[in-house]
Amino acid sequence: MKTLIVYDTEYGCTKKVSEKMKDTLGDEVTFVNLKKLPNPELNIFDRIIIGGSSHAGKIHKRVKEFCYRNLSELKDKELGLFICCTEEGEAAHRQFVDAYPEELRFVAKSTAIFKGSFDFGSLNYFERLIAGNVAHKKRAFLKYDFEAVQRFSRRMDRVFNPFLFLA
C-alpha cells in the first residue's frame, strides 16, 4: 500500500517519529515536509498520515492549512493523525483536537499523541525564555516513545475485513 507521511517539524521530533513509522509500514512510504513541499500530490497514495509538533499549545499552521485545503480528498483516504507534544493528559488531548478538523478526526483509522522532545540547545534566546516562563521547562528532555509509534503504525497497517465479524 502506497503511504504518504506528511509532517511539519521545527526541531526534528516529528521527523524522527515519522521515520520510525517506516519500520512497520514497509517500503512504499514517502515523506513530505510541508515546509519544503506545501502541496504534495495526494491522489497516488492509498494511505496518508499527517503529523506535526505542537508549540505553545498549537500545531504548526502549515499542517492545519494542509488539512483544510485537502479536506474532501483526505476524508476518502485511509487516514492517520498524530501530534508530538510535551504536554500530557487533558492538555495534550485539547491540543490534538485543536490541531485537526473534526471531519478528519472522525474518519481517521488511527490517531495518537506522542511525547515530544525539548532540546534547549536547539532553541534561540527568545525560545528558551518562552520555554522557561510559559512552558515551565528548565532543561532538555527527550521522551520518544517508539513503542507507541509502532502501535500507531500497526493500527494503520491492519486490514479491515468486515467478514471477520460474521465468524
BELSULPE-V460826 format. One record per pair of residues at least 24 apart in sequence whose C-alpha atoms are under 8 Angstrom apart, sorted by the first residue. I is the first residue (numbers start at 1). J is the second residue. D is the distance in whole Angstrom. If there is no record, write none. Layout:
((I J D) (I J D))
//
This chain:
((1 28 7) (1 45 8) (1 46 6) (1 47 7) (2 28 5) (2 29 6) (2 30 8) (2 44 8) (2 45 5) (2 46 5) (2 47 6) (3 28 6) (3 29 5) (3 30 6) (3 45 6) (3 46 6) (3 47 5) (3 48 6) (3 49 8) (4 29 6) (4 30 5) (4 31 6) (4 32 7) (4 42 8) (4 45 6) (4 47 6) (4 48 5) (4 49 6) (5 29 7) (5 30 6) (5 31 5) (5 32 6) (5 48 6) (5 49 5) (5 50 6) (5 51 8) (6 31 6) (6 32 5) (6 33 6) (6 34 7) (6 48 7) (6 49 6) (6 50 5) (6 51 6) (7 31 8) (7 32 6) (7 33 5) (7 34 6) (7 50 6) (7 51 5) (7 52 5) (7 63 7) (8 33 5) (8 34 5) (8 35 6) (8 51 7) (8 52 5) (8 53 7) (8 60 7) (8 62 7) (8 63 7) (9 33 8) (9 52 6) (9 53 6) (9 60 8) (10 53 7) (11 122 7) (13 53 7) (13 84 7) (13 116 6) (13 117 6) (14 51 7) (14 52 6) (14 53 6) (14 83 8) (14 84 6) (14 116 8) (17 144 8) (17 146 7) (17 149 7) (18 51 8) (20 146 7) (20 149 7) (20 150 8) (21 149 6) (21 150 6) (21 153 6) (24 150 7) (24 153 6) (24 154 6) (24 157 8) (25 153 6) (25 154 8) (25 156 8) (25 157 6) (34 62 7) (34 63 7) (35 62 7) (38 62 7) (38 66 7) (39 66 7) (42 73 8) (46 77 6) (46 78 6) (47 77 6) (47 78 5) (47 79 6) (47 80 8) (48 74 8) (48 77 7) (48 78 6) (48 79 5) (48 80 6) (49 79 6) (49 80 4) (49 81 6) (49 82 8) (50 79 8) (50 80 6) (50 81 5) (50 82 6) (51 81 6) (51 82 5) (51 83 5) (51 84 8) (52 82 7) (52 83 5) (52 84 6) (53 83 5) (53 84 5) (53 85 6) (53 116 8) (54 83 7) (54 84 6) (54 85 5) (54 86 8) (54 95 7) (55 85 8) (56 134 8) (56 135 7) (57 95 6) (58 95 6) (58 98 7) (58 99 7) (59 83 8) (59 95 7) (59 98 8) (59 99 6) (63 99 8) (64 99 6) (64 100 7) (67 100 7) (67 101 7) (68 101 7) (71 104 7) (74 104 7) (75 103 7) (75 104 6) (75 107 7) (78 108 7) (78 109 7) (79 104 8) (79 107 7) (79 108 5) (79 109 6) (79 110 7) (79 156 8) (80 108 5) (80 109 6) (80 110 5) (80 111 6) (80 156 7) (81 105 7) (81 108 7) (81 110 7) (81 111 5) (81 112 7) (82 111 6) (82 112 5) (82 113 6) (82 114 7) (83 112 7) (83 113 5) (83 114 6) (84 113 6) (84 114 5) (84 115 6) (84 116 5) (85 113 7) (85 114 6) (85 115 5) (85 116 5) (85 117 8) (86 115 6) (86 116 5) (86 117 7) (86 118 8) (87 115 8) (88 115 8) (109 155 7) (109 156 6) (110 152 6) (110 155 6) (110 156 6) (111 152 7) (112 152 7) (114 144 7) (114 145 7) (114 148 7) (114 149 7) (115 143 6) (115 144 6) (115 145 7) (116 142 7) (116 143 6) (116 144 6) (117 141 6) (117 142 4) (117 143 6) (117 144 7) (118 142 6))
//
